[in-house]
Structure formats: C-alpha cells, structure tokens
Amino acid sequence: MVDRNDPIAFDTHDSPKGVGIHAMEVYFPRTAVKQTELEKHMGQKEGKFTIGLGQSNMAFCNDLEDINSVCMTAVMNLLEKYNIAPTDIGRLEVGTETIIDKSKSVKTTLTQLFTAHGNFDLEGVDNINACYGGTAALLNTMSWVESSAYDGRYGLVVCGDIAVYEDGPARPTGGCAAVAMLIGRDAPLVLGAVRASHFEDAYDFYKPNLSSEYPTVFGHESNVCYLRALDGCYQRFSAKYKALYKKAFHLGEVDHVVLHSPYNKLVKKSGARMLYNDFMKNPDLPVFKKQDADLTKFKSMLMENTYEDKEVEKTFVELAKPMYATKVQPSVFLPQELGNSYTASMYTGLLSLLHSWHKPRPGAQVDTDDMAKGKNVLLFSYGSGLAATLFSVKCVGPTGHIAQAANLDERLEGRKFVSPEEFNATLKDRETKYGKFNWEPSSDPSQLYPGTYHLAKVDEHGRRSYKRTPVSPSRVSINYGRQAFHARMPGRSMHSFAAPSCILMTPRSTTRPSLSAIKHQGALPHQQQHRALATPTQAVAGAAARRMVAQCMRIMTR
C-alpha cells in the first residue's frame, strides 16, 4: 500500500485518490513454436521473422483452450497469488476481440469464479474493438474506482486474446496471452492526469466472417493507420500536457515507453515516430543538435505525407536507437516471446517493464523498489478499426511484488516447443471445431500448465463447461495480509477499506456500527474473510455491510 503522506507519490496532478494498478498476472499457453523454425518451414530466408518482424517465439493453444478458459486462468491465478478474496471484487470488466458467442460475454463465464463464493454484485461486461478493448476496460474501471458509485472493493480487469491467422504470410504474427489487473485506490502504479485519444473509421483489420477465427487484414494499411493514430494521440497529449504543466512535452519527460506490439519492428518504428514528432515541434532539443545528418529538410514536409517515406523512417529509427535501448527495449520481452496477444499486448509490455526493473543484477545489492519509484511510463494502446489512446502511469510505490508473483523467467522455461508441422496441424484442428456443437477436446490436459482452466465439453446446444488442472504446490504466492492491500493507515485519508470484522462475523445483525468503530476497526486477514463469507447469505450481507461502510467513509472524509 502506498504511503499517502509521501511527497514523491502525491505531490502531483495525477489521481488525488491514487487510483491505479495494485497487481498484475499474465497467463500464456504452455505450447509455443520458434520463429526460426517457422522461417525454415515456410521457405523464408534466415532472419525473415526474427529480424524482419523482430519476433523470437509464438504462443498458441490447442482445442483444450478458448478465450473463456484463458481469461479464467489469468483471473484465478491473480486472486490466488495475491490472496485476494473473490468477495473483495466489485467490478469485473473484460477486453477481448476473440468471439465464441455473439450474445453471451466472456465476463459472464468468469462470474462462476465469484458466485461460488457468494459474490453476485459485479459490474462490467466485455469491451470489443480489436486490440483496444483491454484499455477501454481499464479506463472504465479506473473511472468506477474514482466515482461516487465506488463501493470500496477492488476492480478487476482482464484482457486477453487468441490471435491466429490463416495459412500464409500473416501466420507468424499470431500469439496468445491474457493479463489480469487489480485496480484500486492508493495503488503503486497511478494513472496519470493526461491522456489523449484518436478514433476514426478504417478497415485495416477486421473480422466479417463470423464462421471463422481468422481476420481480414490489410497489413500495409494497418501500419499506416497505427502510425497516424500515434501521431494524433501524441500531438493531443503534448498539447494537454503543456496546458496542465506549463511546459512542453517530449520523450525526455518520461522514463519508459510501452507500445502496443503486433510485432517488434513496428514498435521500433513507433518509437522513432514519437521522436519525429518531437523534432517537428521542437527541433532545438539537444538530441537533434547532436545529430550529424541534416534534419532541416524534413521540417518542411507535411507529416501526413511521411508515413511511407523510407528516408524519414530510416533517419529517425537510427536517431532513436539510444532512446529505444533505454526507454522501450525493457518492455518488449514478453511480446517478443509470446507474439501478438491483441488486447493483452501492451499490458504484457508493461509487465515486461516491471520484470526488467526487478530482475536480479549479479553482484549488485540494490533496493529495486526504491530505484523504480518516481518513474513515469508512457503507454500507447491501438486497436484497428480504429481506436487509440496515449496515457501514462507513475510508479509511486513498491512494484517488486508484481514481478515476483509473475515469475516470468521460470514460467517461460516451462514451455513446450513443438514443430511447425504440429503447430499448423493444431490450427487446422481448431478450424474444424470452431462454431461446432456436441464435441469434447481430444488433447491431453496433463500437458497444460498446473492450475490451467480448460474446456471440458461443448454440448448439443453450444453450452461450454470447464475443468481445471491441479495447482502446483510450489507455485509462487504473495501473502500481504493486513500489511498491504487491506491495511488501515491511521491518521491518513481512508480511501481503501475492508468491512469491519464485527459486520462480517455477524451478517444478520441489524445493529449499525458507530462511525468511530468503523474508522478504527482493523481488517480481517484474507483466510478469515473466506471463512466469514462461506455461505451466499453471509456473503450478500457482507457486501451490503461493505457498501454501508463505504458510504460512512465518504461522509467522514468530506
């Protein structure tokens, strides 16, 4: 939990309630294919996918997994790793473009993880617009936590996709992952005060064939749309930043940049495009004065005429190399290893950045949480069709627990790499079963990661049921108990709370607790909360008590 008296954390224009990200978890399938082997299999020259696209490996899943199971695994892993009670979630929102039902949302399937604990009070549904849905879900949930409708519980956002392409040149740009994020007040990663968006009507990537998982893609046009949206967002963000902070914005104002990553080469071009925007606004910045190349000729060019200009691209990609190495490179680890995960792509980048902050350094004994504190991160989210937003988060508290719980290196080591032939056969098998009724998966669940949800059956009416593989007894678990997520901070603004134990343990009591009792009562440890809310009747009463406490908190802090 962030110390709200810390001037580094709260001497800022950012959210006065410290709304942001408390925890993150990523799920990716165990099966993967190497891009080097795909190059050979598809008859491409060496480096076509590894250098040309900038990708290393690609995650994919067989008939055991669908978008419901992938998101279920990410959500349950987060709750278990961070010891969060399902009853402590008040909003659950999903971002995805992987559609298996034209009416029933992924979110409603996820609710079974919460209703089993008596929690039926969960706002939010699915957000759909290509790769942008995850960001829409995140911003919606942030707004809920900041709003008068907030009931004191956490919001939970999950964004995930299974990205697959028909046999052809686009197939190596697939991937799969889901990222779950715990949203609340007094968070270590706080949403910045400035954000800017760019929306327009485009047909660069879309899925008009509802009988197939595969999209219709115009690759070159999609790249231009991406860069055009980036320009629009960056220019509006800069103008809003200047209006708020009374100084010009440029890349020197942020420590890191995380970009939506269909493939890494586009990320490099996008970082260079941001630098090009800086040049067009302020050519006198030191980074441009040190450059030997004559940049003045670019100043007279219309920006809309430069998207396909190879000289502009090459010049600024070269110029951006030092910036890319320090600001962007730390965030590309998972996107290069997993491939494009659509709505989850940018958030796998953010988790990669946190991983890089806290990665052990041989021979060095440093407080990585202290080193990361105060860092500003710029994030660009893009979804075809098109929708884009540029926003920022600031690290104001410890984030080492997120890297520890994610345990990326060990989990990536546990992947099972298969041949390109098996990869293609798996996608062919998915094709034959997509949209079909009355079937059961033929793949072996024992080959999945421990603790993975998987499809058990699709019945004759298209209803899906799921099972879970056993959880590993040696999995990483972070237990904060009273000292973090649910801790009281006497004498400080009480933006976070858990319901008093007197209410939870006596759910049928009609006695209204006093304000002083509410103000000073400590929170229950998570295990006690689970026991106290063991039945639906108790859980409903506990949720009502939480809402009453939240109302009292708002009255006391006015």
Salt bridges, closest charged atoms under 4 A:
ASP3 OD1 - ARG492 NH1 3.73
ASP6 OD2 - LYS373 NZ 2.27
GLU25 OE1 - LYS81 NZ 3.09
GLU25 OE2 - ARG411 NH1 3.49
ASP63 OD2 - LYS433 NZ 2.53
ASP66 OD2 - ARG464 NH1 2.72
GLU80 OE2 - ARG468 NH1 2.91
GLU80 OE1 - ARG475 NH1 2.91
ASP88 OD2 - HIS486 NE2 3.14
ASP88 OD1 - ARG546 NH2 2.81
GLU93 OE1 - ARG91 NE 2.71
GLU97 OE1 - LYS207 NZ 2.95
ASP121 OD2 - ARG153 NH2 3.21
ASP121 OD2 - ARG547 NH1 2.66
GLU123 OE1 - ARG91 NH1 3.01
ASP151 OD2 - ARG153 NH2 2.87
ASP186 OD1 - ARG4 NH1 2.34
ASP186 OD1 - HIS495 ND1 3.95
GLU200 OE1 - HIS198 NE2 2.73
GLU200 OE2 - ARG228 NH2 2.73
GLU213 OE2 - ARG430 NH2 2.96
ASP231 OD2 - ARG273 NH2 2.81
GLU253 OE1 - LYS247 NZ 3.15
GLU253 OE2 - HIS250 NE2 3.72
ASP284 OD1 - LYS289 NZ 3.36
GLU308 OE1 - HIS220 NE2 3.01
GLU311 OE2 - LYS297 NZ 2.46
GLU313 OE1 - LYS269 NZ 3.78
GLU313 OE1 - LYS310 NZ 3.88
GLU318 OE1 - LYS321 NZ 3.08
GLU337 OE1 - ARG415 NH2 2.73
ASP369 OD1 - HIS358 NE2 3.81
ASP409 OD1 - HIS355 NE2 3.50
ASP409 OD2 - LYS359 NZ 2.78
GLU421 OE2 - HIS41 ND1 3.30
ASP429 OD2 - LYS433 NZ 3.26
GLU431 OE1 - LYS428 NZ 3.62
ASP459 OD2 - ARG463 NE 2.67
GLU460 OE2 - HIS461 NE2 3.86
